[in-house]
Amino acid sequence: MGSILSSTKIPPNKLEKSRVTEISQNYDWKVFRNSESIEASHRLSVVVFCASWCAPSRGLEPELDNLASEYTHISFIKIDVDTLKSLANHFKVEAMPTLVVLYQGKEVKRIVGAKIDVIKDTIKKVVEDYPSVTI
């Protein structure tokens, strides 16, 4: 008789570590900005403002993991608005989830809501609009 665990199938992507970096302290945000040199680089960053109590935010997580795996040249950062209120205020986040796309440290696009098709289309368009992005 096999155990329940031996018959449970885990999707391959669930075995991999997420490429979405969760930042929970202001210090970590400063380290990220400095280590990535996002102001000076030609790198895109997608900052996802969410909340643990927000169902759309939680539902978006697997989709963000997929996007981060597809767009490996983009930094995906997850910020809980209840943990980093000052950063959420700095970016003027009013609803969750809010995705802020940064290029050279400046906001180039903002997406409010968990409509994955809109998010995918927006990221694809931003990548096309910024062809000098480091890959």
N, CA, C and O atoms as CSV, one atom per row, in Angstrom:
chain,resi,resn,atom,element,x,y,z
A,1,MET,N,N,0.843,-1.169,0.000
A,1,MET,CA,C,0.000,0.000,0.000
A,1,MET,C,C,0.894,1.240,0.000
A,1,MET,O,O,1.720,1.400,0.899
A,2,GLY,N,N,0.744,2.120,-0.993
A,2,GLY,CA,C,1.556,3.324,-1.078
A,2,GLY,C,C,1.016,4.422,-0.183
A,2,GLY,O,O,-0.169,4.458,0.146
A,3,SER,N,N,1.899,5.299,0.196
A,3,SER,CA,C,1.454,6.412,1.036
A,3,SER,C,C,0.817,7.483,0.171
A,3,SER,O,O,0.980,7.510,-1.049
A,4,ILE,N,N,0.092,8.354,0.832
A,4,ILE,CA,C,-0.548,9.463,0.128
A,4,ILE,C,C,0.512,10.343,-0.517
A,4,ILE,O,O,0.331,10.827,-1.635
A,5,LEU,N,N,1.615,10.546,0.189
A,5,LEU,CA,C,2.665,11.414,-0.340
A,5,LEU,C,C,3.286,10.856,-1.606
A,5,LEU,O,O,3.617,11.619,-2.514
A,6,SER,N,N,3.451,9.554,-1.688
A,6,SER,CA,C,4.092,8.992,-2.872
A,6,SER,C,C,3.219,9.105,-4.113
A,6,SER,O,O,3.724,9.077,-5.236
A,7,SER,N,N,1.904,9.232,-3.915
A,7,SER,CA,C,1.020,9.341,-5.068
A,7,SER,C,C,0.679,10.787,-5.411
A,7,SER,O,O,0.047,11.046,-6.435
A,8,THR,N,N,1.088,11.721,-4.572
A,8,THR,CA,C,0.806,13.127,-4.826
A,8,THR,C,C,1.763,13.646,-5.887
A,8,THR,O,O,2.979,13.497,-5.771
A,9,LYS,N,N,1.208,14.245,-6.905
A,9,LYS,CA,C,2.027,14.810,-7.980
A,9,LYS,C,C,2.174,16.310,-7.740
A,9,LYS,O,O,1.184,17.022,-7.570
A,10,ILE,N,N,3.396,16.771,-7.729
A,10,ILE,CA,C,3.685,18.184,-7.577
A,10,ILE,C,C,4.129,18.692,-8.943
A,10,ILE,O,O,5.041,18.132,-9.550
A,11,PRO,N,N,3.482,19.762,-9.429
A,11,PRO,CA,C,3.915,20.293,-10.721
A,11,PRO,C,C,5.396,20.672,-10.674
A,11,PRO,O,O,5.871,21.179,-9.657
A,12,PRO,N,N,6.129,20.431,-11.765
A,12,PRO,CA,C,7.569,20.707,-11.773
A,12,PRO,C,C,7.906,22.124,-11.347
A,12,PRO,O,O,8.892,22.330,-10.640
A,13,ASN,N,N,7.109,23.112,-11.759
A,13,ASN,CA,C,7.436,24.490,-11.419
A,13,ASN,C,C,7.284,24.758,-9.927
A,13,ASN,O,O,7.845,25.739,-9.439
A,14,LYS,N,N,6.559,23.942,-9.188
A,14,LYS,CA,C,6.415,24.117,-7.747
A,14,LYS,C,C,7.648,23.623,-7.002
A,14,LYS,O,O,7.854,23.979,-5.842
A,15,LEU,N,N,8.471,22.805,-7.658
A,15,LEU,CA,C,9.677,22.314,-7.030
A,15,LEU,C,C,10.805,23.335,-7.126
A,15,LEU,O,O,11.758,23.285,-6.349
A,16,GLU,N,N,10.701,24.246,-8.060
A,16,GLU,CA,C,11.729,25.254,-8.262
A,16,GLU,C,C,11.522,26.411,-7.296
A,16,GLU,O,O,10.398,26.708,-6.893
A,17,LYS,N,N,12.617,27.055,-6.933
A,17,LYS,CA,C,12.551,28.231,-6.083
A,17,LYS,C,C,11.999,29.397,-6.902
A,17,LYS,O,O,12.336,29.561,-8.075
A,18,SER,N,N,11.169,30.181,-6.285
A,18,SER,CA,C,10.584,31.325,-6.973
A,18,SER,C,C,11.665,32.325,-7.358
A,18,SER,O,O,12.626,32.526,-6.616
A,19,ARG,N,N,11.508,32.947,-8.513
A,19,ARG,CA,C,12.404,34.014,-8.951
A,19,ARG,C,C,11.897,35.367,-8.495
A,19,ARG,O,O,12.525,36.390,-8.769
A,20,VAL,N,N,10.770,35.385,-7.804
A,20,VAL,CA,C,10.229,36.630,-7.263
A,20,VAL,C,C,10.851,36.833,-5.886
A,20,VAL,O,O,10.699,35.995,-4.996
A,21,THR,N,N,11.550,37.950,-5.718
A,21,THR,CA,C,12.226,38.244,-4.459
A,21,THR,C,C,11.275,39.009,-3.544
A,21,THR,O,O,10.717,40.038,-3.926
A,22,GLU,N,N,11.103,38.495,-2.344
A,22,GLU,CA,C,10.243,39.171,-1.368
A,22,GLU,C,C,11.120,40.055,-0.484
A,22,GLU,O,O,12.101,39.598,0.103
A,23,ILE,N,N,10.748,41.315,-0.405
A,23,ILE,CA,C,11.480,42.275,0.418
A,23,ILE,C,C,10.559,42.694,1.557
A,23,ILE,O,O,9.423,43.116,1.338
A,24,SER,N,N,11.073,42.568,2.781
A,24,SER,CA,C,10.226,42.847,3.938
A,24,SER,C,C,10.785,43.920,4.865
A,24,SER,O,O,10.194,44.197,5.909
A,25,GLN,N,N,11.909,44.527,4.504
A,25,GLN,CA,C,12.492,45.585,5.326
A,25,GLN,C,C,13.009,46.696,4.425
A,25,GLN,O,O,13.453,46.444,3.305
A,26,ASN,N,N,12.946,47.930,4.925
A,26,ASN,CA,C,13.457,49.068,4.158
A,26,ASN,C,C,14.934,48.866,3.803
A,26,ASN,O,O,15.373,49.222,2.709
A,27,TYR,N,N,15.682,48.298,4.728
A,27,TYR,CA,C,17.101,48.044,4.478
A,27,TYR,C,C,17.275,47.141,3.255
A,27,TYR,O,O,18.128,47.396,2.405
A,28,ASP,N,N,16.458,46.083,3.173
A,28,ASP,CA,C,16.549,45.162,2.039
A,28,ASP,C,C,16.228,45.868,0.723
A,28,ASP,O,O,16.838,45.569,-0.304
A,29,TRP,N,N,15.276,46.801,0.746
A,29,TRP,CA,C,14.949,47.578,-0.454
A,29,TRP,C,C,16.163,48.398,-0.885
A,29,TRP,O,O,16.491,48.460,-2.070
A,30,LYS,N,N,16.833,49.035,0.098
A,30,LYS,CA,C,18.019,49.840,-0.224
A,30,LYS,C,C,19.133,48.961,-0.786
A,30,LYS,O,O,19.815,49.345,-1.737
A,31,VAL,N,N,19.315,47.779,-0.194
A,31,VAL,CA,C,20.327,46.847,-0.697
A,31,VAL,C,C,19.996,46.435,-2.126
A,31,VAL,O,O,20.880,46.402,-2.982
A,32,PHE,N,N,18.728,46.119,-2.391
A,32,PHE,CA,C,18.311,45.751,-3.746
A,32,PHE,C,C,18.613,46.877,-4.719
A,32,PHE,O,O,19.213,46.646,-5.769
A,33,ARG,N,N,18.207,48.082,-4.385
A,33,ARG,CA,C,18.437,49.217,-5.295
A,33,ARG,C,C,19.920,49.405,-5.564
A,33,ARG,O,O,20.311,49.691,-6.696
A,34,ASN,N,N,20.751,49.250,-4.541
A,34,ASN,CA,C,22.194,49.435,-4.725
A,34,ASN,C,C,22.833,48.268,-5.466
A,34,ASN,O,O,23.674,48.481,-6.339
A,35,SER,N,N,22.450,47.043,-5.132
A,35,SER,CA,C,23.081,45.887,-5.763
A,35,SER,C,C,22.674,45.758,-7.226
A,35,SER,O,O,23.483,45.362,-8.066
A,36,GLU,N,N,21.465,46.080,-7.521
A,36,GLU,CA,C,21.009,46.020,-8.904
A,36,GLU,C,C,21.430,47.264,-9.673
A,36,GLU,O,O,21.427,47.265,-10.904
A,37,SER,N,N,21.792,48.328,-8.953
A,37,SER,CA,C,22.086,49.624,-9.577
A,37,SER,C,C,20.990,49.973,-10.573
A,37,SER,O,O,21.261,50.342,-11.716
A,38,ILE,N,N,19.736,49.851,-10.114
A,38,ILE,CA,C,18.626,50.005,-11.046
A,38,ILE,C,C,18.534,51.403,-11.633
A,38,ILE,O,O,17.952,51.589,-12.702
A,39,GLU,N,N,19.104,52.392,-10.944
A,39,GLU,CA,C,19.070,53.733,-11.518
A,39,GLU,C,C,20.007,53.842,-12.722
A,39,GLU,O,O,19.724,54.574,-13.671
A,40,ALA,N,N,21.120,53.113,-12.679
A,40,ALA,CA,C,22.133,53.233,-13.733
A,40,ALA,C,C,22.025,52.156,-14.801
A,40,ALA,O,O,22.515,52.336,-15.916
A,41,SER,N,N,21.395,51.053,-14.474
A,41,SER,CA,C,21.387,49.946,-15.425
A,41,SER,C,C,20.257,50.074,-16.433
A,41,SER,O,O,19.339,50.881,-16.285
A,42,HIS,N,N,20.362,49.255,-17.450
A,42,HIS,CA,C,19.299,49.162,-18.447
A,42,HIS,C,C,18.451,47.944,-18.118
A,42,HIS,O,O,18.128,47.144,-18.996
A,43,ARG,N,N,18.098,47.812,-16.862
A,43,ARG,CA,C,17.356,46.648,-16.394
A,43,ARG,C,C,15.961,47.083,-15.950
A,43,ARG,O,O,15.781,48.122,-15.315
A,44,LEU,N,N,15.001,46.264,-16.300
A,44,LEU,CA,C,13.634,46.492,-15.839
A,44,LEU,C,C,13.433,45.784,-14.516
A,44,LEU,O,O,14.003,44.722,-14.269
A,45,SER,N,N,12.617,46.388,-13.672
A,45,SER,CA,C,12.205,45.770,-12.420
A,45,SER,C,C,10.696,45.896,-12.325
A,45,SER,O,O,10.133,46.938,-12.660
A,46,VAL,N,N,10.042,44.838,-11.869
A,46,VAL,CA,C,8.608,44.866,-11.627
A,46,VAL,C,C,8.427,44.727,-10.121
A,46,VAL,O,O,8.742,43.690,-9.537
A,47,VAL,N,N,7.919,45.779,-9.508
A,47,VAL,CA,C,7.694,45.781,-8.066
A,47,VAL,C,C,6.208,45.523,-7.843
A,47,VAL,O,O,5.353,46.288,-8.289
A,48,VAL,N,N,5.924,44.436,-7.148
A,48,VAL,CA,C,4.547,44.006,-6.922
A,48,VAL,C,C,4.168,44.342,-5.488
A,48,VAL,O,O,4.700,43.768,-4.538
A,49,PHE,N,N,3.244,45.278,-5.347
A,49,PHE,CA,C,2.735,45.639,-4.028
A,49,PHE,C,C,1.479,44.820,-3.771
A,49,PHE,O,O,0.527,44.858,-4.551
A,50,CYS,N,N,1.487,44.080,-2.668
A,50,CYS,CA,C,0.386,43.173,-2.375
A,50,CYS,C,C,0.142,43.150,-0.869
A,50,CYS,O,O,0.799,43.857,-0.105
A,51,ALA,N,N,-0.811,42.326,-0.463
A,51,ALA,CA,C,-1.111,42.153,0.961
A,51,ALA,C,C,-1.483,40.695,1.191
A,51,ALA,O,O,-2.138,40.068,0.359
A,52,SER,N,N,-1.061,40.172,2.319
A,52,SER,CA,C,-1.324,38.760,2.615
A,52,SER,C,C,-2.814,38.469,2.753
A,52,SER,O,O,-3.244,37.340,2.515
A,53,TRP,N,N,-3.598,39.458,3.129
A,53,TRP,CA,C,-5.046,39.273,3.320
A,53,TRP,C,C,-5.827,39.467,2.022
A,53,TRP,O,O,-7.038,39.251,1.996
A,54,CYS,N,N,-5.162,39.864,0.963
A,54,CYS,CA,C,-5.821,40.195,-0.306
A,54,CYS,C,C,-5.859,38.965,-1.215
A,54,CYS,O,O,-4.823,38.502,-1.691
A,55,ALA,N,N,-7.056,38.448,-1.447
A,55,ALA,CA,C,-7.214,37.244,-2.281
A,55,ALA,C,C,-6.650,37.433,-3.696
A,55,ALA,O,O,-5.964,36.536,-4.187
A,56,PRO,N,N,-6.910,38.564,-4.373
A,56,PRO,CA,C,-6.323,38.727,-5.706
A,56,PRO,C,C,-4.786,38.721,-5.685
A,56,PRO,O,O,-4.151,38.221,-6.613
A,57,SER,N,N,-4.201,39.273,-4.631
A,57,SER,CA,C,-2.739,39.259,-4.505
A,57,SER,C,C,-2.231,37.830,-4.380
A,57,SER,O,O,-1.268,37.449,-5.045
A,58,ARG,N,N,-2.873,37.046,-3.535
A,58,ARG,CA,C,-2.457,35.653,-3.345
A,58,ARG,C,C,-2.658,34.847,-4.626
A,58,ARG,O,O,-1.830,34.001,-4.965
A,59,GLY,N,N,-3.750,35.105,-5.335
A,59,GLY,CA,C,-4.024,34.386,-6.578
A,59,GLY,C,C,-3.034,34.715,-7.687
A,59,GLY,O,O,-2.833,33.920,-8.606
A,60,LEU,N,N,-2.423,35.879,-7.597
A,60,LEU,CA,C,-1.488,36.325,-8.625
A,60,LEU,C,C,-0.100,35.685,-8.478
A,60,LEU,O,O,0.670,35.653,-9.438
A,61,GLU,N,N,0.216,35.183,-7.295
A,61,GLU,CA,C,1.565,34.673,-7.022
A,61,GLU,C,C,2.058,33.625,-8.024
A,61,GLU,O,O,3.170,33.769,-8.533
A,62,PRO,N,N,1.278,32.570,-8.334
A,62,PRO,CA,C,1.805,31.585,-9.303
A,62,PRO,C,C,2.033,32.187,-10.687
A,62,PRO,O,O,2.965,31.798,-11.390
A,63,GLU,N,N,1.196,33.119,-11.071
A,63,GLU,CA,C,1.369,33.773,-12.377
A,63,GLU,C,C,2.638,34.618,-12.395
A,63,GLU,O,O,3.345,34.664,-13.402
A,64,LEU,N,N,2.923,35.280,-11.288
A,64,LEU,CA,C,4.153,36.074,-11.200
A,64,LEU,C,C,5.378,35.172,-11.267
A,64,LEU,O,O,6.373,35.516,-11.904
A,65,ASP,N,N,5.306,34.013,-10.607
A,65,ASP,CA,C,6.408,33.056,-10.696
A,65,ASP,C,C,6.648,32.651,-12.147
A,65,ASP,O,O,7.794,32.565,-12.588
A,66,ASN,N,N,5.576,32.404,-12.883
A,66,ASN,CA,C,5.702,32.034,-14.298
A,66,ASN,C,C,6.316,33.161,-15.113
A,66,ASN,O,O,7.188,32.920,-15.947
A,67,LEU,N,N,5.865,34.401,-14.876
A,67,LEU,CA,C,6.421,35.542,-15.611
A,67,LEU,C,C,7.898,35.735,-15.278
A,67,LEU,O,O,8.706,36.016,-16.163
A,68,ALA,N,N,8.245,35.585,-14.012
A,68,ALA,CA,C,9.643,35.747,-13.601
A,68,ALA,C,C,10.527,34.676,-14.240
A,68,ALA,O,O,11.691,34.931,-14.548
A,69,SER,N,N,9.977,33.488,-14.438
A,69,SER,CA,C,10.727,32.426,-15.115
A,69,SER,C,C,10.857,32.688,-16.610
A,69,SER,O,O,11.866,32.340,-17.224
A,70,GLU,N,N,9.839,33.297,-17.184
A,70,GLU,CA,C,9.859,33.618,-18.621
A,70,GLU,C,C,10.763,34.807,-18.920
A,70,GLU,O,O,11.538,34.777,-19.876
A,71,TYR,N,N,10.664,35.859,-18.099
A,71,TYR,CA,C,11.435,37.087,-18.297
A,71,TYR,C,C,12.569,37.127,-17.282
A,71,TYR,O,O,12.532,37.899,-16.324
A,72,THR,N,N,13.573,36.291,-17.498
A,72,THR,CA,C,14.661,36.164,-16.530
A,72,THR,C,C,15.539,37.414,-16.447
A,72,THR,O,O,16.303,37.565,-15.494
A,73,HIS,N,N,15.444,38.287,-17.406
A,73,HIS,CA,C,16.231,39.518,-17.411
A,73,HIS,C,C,15.536,40.652,-16.658
A,73,HIS,O,O,16.056,41.766,-16.603
A,74,ILE,N,N,14.376,40.380,-16.085
A,74,ILE,CA,C,13.630,41.372,-15.306
A,74,ILE,C,C,13.655,40.943,-13.844
A,74,ILE,O,O,13.465,39.767,-13.531
A,75,SER,N,N,13.889,41.897,-12.955
A,75,SER,CA,C,13.815,41.620,-11.522
A,75,SER,C,C,12.362,41.753,-11.081
A,75,SER,O,O,11.733,42.784,-11.316
A,76,PHE,N,N,11.830,40.719,-10.447
A,76,PHE,CA,C,10.484,40.749,-9.894
A,76,PHE,C,C,10.605,40.818,-8.380
A,76,PHE,O,O,11.203,39.943,-7.754
A,77,ILE,N,N,10.033,41.866,-7.798
A,77,ILE,CA,C,10.139,42.132,-6.365
A,77,ILE,C,C,8.749,42.192,-5.773
A,77,ILE,O,O,7.869,42.862,-6.312
A,78,LYS,N,N,8.544,41.497,-4.668
A,78,LYS,CA,C,7.248,41.470,-3.994
A,78,LYS,C,C,7.364,42.235,-2.673
A,78,LYS,O,O,8.258,41.981,-1.867
A,79,ILE,N,N,6.442,43.173,-2.473
A,79,ILE,CA,C,6.408,44.002,-1.273
A,79,ILE,C,C,5.032,43.868,-0.623
A,79,ILE,O,O,4.014,44.106,-1.273
A,80,ASP,N,N,4.995,43.492,0.644
A,80,ASP,CA,C,3.735,43.454,1.396
A,80,ASP,C,C,3.489,44.859,1.945
A,80,ASP,O,O,4.302,45.382,2.707
A,81,VAL,N,N,2.374,45.463,1.558
A,81,VAL,CA,C,2.093,46.858,1.932
A,81,VAL,C,C,1.911,47.031,3.435
A,81,VAL,O,O,2.127,48.126,3.954
A,82,ASP,N,N,1.521,45.986,4.139
A,82,ASP,CA,C,1.363,46.083,5.584
A,82,ASP,C,C,2.703,46.036,6.298
A,82,ASP,O,O,2.839,46.568,7.400
A,83,THR,N,N,3.689,45.406,5.681
A,83,THR,CA,C,5.026,45.307,6.260
A,83,THR,C,C,5.856,46.543,5.931
A,83,THR,O,O,6.567,47.060,6.792
A,84,LEU,N,N,5.769,47.015,4.698
A,84,LEU,CA,C,6.553,48.185,4.253
A,84,LEU,C,C,5.620,49.323,3.849
A,84,LEU,O,O,5.565,49.716,2.684
A,85,LYS,N,N,4.898,49.838,4.821
A,85,LYS,CA,C,3.942,50.925,4.557
A,85,LYS,C,C,4.623,52.154,3.977
A,85,LYS,O,O,4.067,52.813,3.099
A,86,SER,N,N,5.822,52.469,4.459
A,86,SER,CA,C,6.517,53.664,3.970
A,86,SER,C,C,6.845,53.551,2.482
A,86,SER,O,O,6.742,54.530,1.743
A,87,LEU,N,N,7.235,52.365,2.050
A,87,LEU,CA,C,7.551,52.171,0.630
A,87,LEU,C,C,6.281,52.219,-0.216
A,87,LEU,O,O,6.276,52.791,-1.306
A,88,ALA,N,N,5.207,51.618,0.288
A,88,ALA,CA,C,3.918,51.689,-0.408
A,88,ALA,C,C,3.458,53.136,-0.514
A,88,ALA,O,O,2.938,53.546,-1.551
A,89,ASN,N,N,3.646,53.912,0.549
A,89,ASN,CA,C,3.284,55.333,0.509
A,89,ASN,C,C,4.156,56.090,-0.482
A,89,ASN,O,O,3.663,56.945,-1.218
A,90,HIS,N,N,5.450,55.781,-0.505
A,90,HIS,CA,C,6.368,56.432,-1.442
A,90,HIS,C,C,5.923,56.228,-2.885
A,90,HIS,O,O,6.005,57.147,-3.700
A,91,PHE,N,N,5.452,55.025,-3.199
A,91,PHE,CA,C,4.986,54.709,-4.549
A,91,PHE,C,C,3.496,55.020,-4.747
A,91,PHE,O,O,2.926,54.729,-5.799
A,92,LYS,N,N,2.880,55.611,-3.724
A,92,LYS,CA,C,1.468,56.028,-3.791
A,92,LYS,C,C,0.542,54.868,-4.175
A,92,LYS,O,O,-0.323,55.004,-5.040
A,93,VAL,N,N,0.745,53.727,-3.511
A,93,VAL,CA,C,-0.080,52.547,-3.751
A,93,VAL,C,C,-1.401,52.722,-3.016
A,93,VAL,O,O,-1.422,52.969,-1.810
A,94,GLU,N,N,-2.502,52.592,-3.751
A,94,GLU,CA,C,-3.835,52.770,-3.166
A,94,GLU,C,C,-4.690,51.512,-3.240
A,94,GLU,O,O,-5.719,51.434,-2.570
A,95,ALA,N,N,-4.287,50.524,-4.040
A,95,ALA,CA,C,-5.069,49.289,-4.195
A,95,ALA,C,C,-4.104,48.135,-4.398
A,95,ALA,O,O,-2.976,48.318,-4.854
A,96,MET,N,N,-4.567,46.952,-4.053
A,96,MET,CA,C,-3.750,45.765,-4.215
A,96,MET,C,C,-4.442,44.778,-5.149
A,96,MET,O,O,-5.666,44.647,-5.153
A,97,PRO,N,N,-3.632,44.098,-5.929
A,97,PRO,CA,C,-2.201,44.319,-6.133
A,97,PRO,C,C,-1.948,45.498,-7.079
A,97,PRO,O,O,-2.757,45.801,-7.956
A,98,THR,N,N,-0.825,46.136,-6.875
A,98,THR,CA,C,-0.340,47.172,-7.783
A,98,THR,C,C,1.050,46.768,-8.224
A,98,THR,O,O,1.910,46.477,-7.392
A,99,LEU,N,N,1.277,46.750,-9.527
A,99,LEU,CA,C,2.587,46.442,-10.081
A,99,LEU,C,C,3.176,47.717,-10.663
A,99,LEU,O,O,2.545,48.385,-11.482
A,100,VAL,N,N,4.377,48.046,-10.240
A,100,VAL,CA,C,5.073,49.227,-10.733
A,100,VAL,C,C,6.288,48.749,-11.511
A,100,VAL,O,O,7.148,48.053,-10.970
A,101,VAL,N,N,6.356,49.129,-12.788
A,101,VAL,CA,C,7.483,48.754,-13.631
A,101,VAL,C,C,8.474,49.904,-13.622
A,101,VAL,O,O,8.138,51.042,-13.950
A,102,LEU,N,N,9.711,49.578,-13.235
A,102,LEU,CA,C,10.773,50.583,-13.159
A,102,LEU,C,C,11.802,50.325,-14.252
A,102,LEU,O,O,12.151,49.182,-14.544
A,103,TYR,N,N,12.276,51.414,-14.846
A,103,TYR,CA,C,13.391,51.350,-15.785
A,103,TYR,C,C,14.361,52.431,-15.352
A,103,TYR,O,O,13.987,53.600,-15.260
A,104,GLN,N,N,15.589,52.060,-15.090
A,104,GLN,CA,C,16.596,52.973,-14.557
A,104,GLN,C,C,16.076,53.682,-13.308
A,104,GLN,O,O,16.350,54.864,-13.100
A,105,GLY,N,N,15.334,52.963,-12.488
A,105,GLY,CA,C,14.854,53.493,-11.221
A,105,GLY,C,C,13.643,54.395,-11.315
A,105,GLY,O,O,13.164,54.903,-10.301
A,106,LYS,N,N,13.143,54.598,-12.520
A,106,LYS,CA,C,11.984,55.487,-12.707
A,106,LYS,C,C,10.771,54.665,-13.143
A,106,LYS,O,O,10.888,53.709,-13.910
A,107,GLU,N,N,9.624,55.057,-12.641
A,107,GLU,CA,C,8.394,54.364,-13.011
A,107,GLU,C,C,8.059,54.633,-14.470
A,107,GLU,O,O,7.984,55.785,-14.899
A,108,VAL,N,N,7.858,53.549,-15.235
A,108,VAL,CA,C,7.476,53.689,-16.638
A,108,VAL,C,C,6.075,53.138,-16.888
A,108,VAL,O,O,5.461,53.440,-17.911
A,109,LYS,N,N,5.576,52.342,-15.969
A,109,LYS,CA,C,4.237,51.767,-16.127
A,109,LYS,C,C,3.721,51.333,-14.776
A,109,LYS,O,O,4.489,50.956,-13.890
A,110,ARG,N,N,2.396,51.391,-14.629
A,110,ARG,CA,C,1.726,50.962,-13.404
A,110,ARG,C,C,0.500,50.156,-13.795
A,110,ARG,O,O,-0.270,50.544,-14.675
A,111,ILE,N,N,0.337,49.029,-13.123
A,111,ILE,CA,C,-0.815,48.163,-13.368
A,111,ILE,C,C,-1.505,47.951,-12.028
A,111,ILE,O,O,-0.879,47.513,-11.063
A,112,VAL,N,N,-2.785,48.260,-11.971
A,112,VAL,CA,C,-3.552,48.052,-10.747
A,112,VAL,C,C,-4.542,46.926,-11.006
A,112,VAL,O,O,-5.333,46.988,-11.948
A,113,GLY,N,N,-4.494,45.897,-10.163
A,113,GLY,CA,C,-5.402,44.769,-10.312
A,113,GLY,C,C,-4.668,43.503,-10.692
A,113,GLY,O,O,-3.482,43.523,-11.021
A,114,ALA,N,N,-5.396,42.403,-10.639
A,114,ALA,CA,C,-4.802,41.085,-10.850
A,114,ALA,C,C,-5.210,40.464,-12.180
A,114,ALA,O,O,-5.283,39.240,-12.293
A,115,LYS,N,N,-5.473,41.282,-13.176
A,115,LYS,CA,C,-5.841,40.755,-14.489
A,115,LYS,C,C,-4.572,40.312,-15.207
A,115,LYS,O,O,-3.842,41.130,-15.767
A,116,ILE,N,N,-4.322,39.012,-15.183
A,116,ILE,CA,C,-3.061,38.482,-15.676
A,116,ILE,C,C,-2.836,38.786,-17.150
A,116,ILE,O,O,-1.694,39.007,-17.556
A,117,ASP,N,N,-3.878,38.803,-17.957
A,117,ASP,CA,C,-3.694,39.126,-19.380
A,117,ASP,C,C,-3.187,40.555,-19.555
A,117,ASP,O,O,-2.324,40.810,-20.394
A,118,VAL,N,N,-3.717,41.482,-18.769
A,118,VAL,CA,C,-3.268,42.877,-18.824
A,118,VAL,C,C,-1.817,42.965,-18.370
A,118,VAL,O,O,-1.016,43.680,-18.973
A,119,ILE,N,N,-1.478,42.239,-17.312
A,119,ILE,CA,C,-0.109,42.248,-16.791
A,119,ILE,C,C,0.859,41.694,-17.836
A,119,ILE,O,O,1.900,42.297,-18.095
A,120,LYS,N,N,0.525,40.560,-18.431
A,120,LYS,CA,C,1.383,39.951,-19.456
A,120,LYS,C,C,1.563,40.886,-20.645
A,120,LYS,O,O,2.683,41.090,-21.113
A,121,ASP,N,N,0.470,41.450,-21.131
A,121,ASP,CA,C,0.544,42.356,-22.283
A,121,ASP,C,C,1.375,43.593,-21.961
A,121,ASP,O,O,2.157,44.052,-22.794
A,122,THR,N,N,1.211,44.125,-20.772
A,122,THR,CA,C,1.950,45.326,-20.377
A,122,THR,C,C,3.437,45.035,-20.286
A,122,THR,O,O,4.250,45.817,-20.780
A,123,ILE,N,N,3.805,43.929,-19.663
A,123,ILE,CA,C,5.227,43.584,-19.549
A,123,ILE,C,C,5.824,43.348,-20.937
A,123,ILE,O,O,6.934,43.803,-21.217
A,124,LYS,N,N,5.113,42.655,-21.792
A,124,LYS,CA,C,5.590,42.419,-23.160
A,124,LYS,C,C,5.814,43.753,-23.884
A,124,LYS,O,O,6.830,43.933,-24.555
A,125,LYS,N,N,4.875,44.675,-23.747
A,125,LYS,CA,C,4.978,45.984,-24.404
A,125,LYS,C,C,6.166,46.787,-23.845
A,125,LYS,O,O,6.910,47.411,-24.602
A,126,VAL,N,N,6.335,46.764,-22.533
A,126,VAL,CA,C,7.447,47.500,-21.929
A,126,VAL,C,C,8.784,46.940,-22.413
A,126,VAL,O,O,9.706,47.702,-22.704
A,127,VAL,N,N,8.892,45.627,-22.500
A,127,VAL,CA,C,10.119,45.003,-23.000
A,127,VAL,C,C,10.386,45.460,-24.449
A,127,VAL,O,O,11.529,45.723,-24.823
A,128,GLU,N,N,9.327,45.549,-25.244
A,128,GLU,CA,C,9.480,46.021,-26.633
A,128,GLU,C,C,9.869,47.487,-26.672
A,128,GLU,O,O,10.660,47.889,-27.525
A,129,ASP,N,N,9.327,48.301,-25.760
A,129,ASP,CA,C,9.594,49.738,-25.746
A,129,ASP,C,C,10.993,50.067,-25.243
A,129,ASP,O,O,11.516,51.144,-25.529
A,130,TYR,N,N,11.600,49.158,-24.504
A,130,TYR,CA,C,12.940,49.383,-23.943
A,130,TYR,C,C,13.892,48.301,-24.450
A,130,TYR,O,O,14.291,47.413,-23.697
A,131,PRO,N,N,14.251,48.382,-25.732
A,131,PRO,CA,C,15.054,47.316,-26.351
A,131,PRO,C,C,16.472,47.243,-25.789
A,131,PRO,O,O,17.150,46.234,-25.982
A,132,SER,N,N,16.932,48.270,-25.108
A,132,SER,CA,C,18.296,48.233,-24.578
A,132,SER,C,C,18.368,47.534,-23.230
A,132,SER,O,O,19.399,47.566,-22.558
A,133,VAL,N,N,17.268,46.902,-22.840
A,133,VAL,CA,C,17.236,46.195,-21.565
A,133,VAL,C,C,18.283,45.080,-21.573
A,133,VAL,O,O,18.400,44.331,-22.543
A,134,THR,N,N,19.035,44.983,-20.485
A,134,THR,CA,C,20.051,43.951,-20.347
A,134,THR,C,C,19.393,42.593,-20.254
A,134,THR,O,O,18.500,42.383,-19.433
A,135,ILE,N,N,19.828,41.674,-21.088
A,135,ILE,CA,C,19.270,40.318,-21.061
A,135,ILE,C,C,20.366,39.364,-20.641
A,135,ILE,O,O,20.132,38.159,-20.546
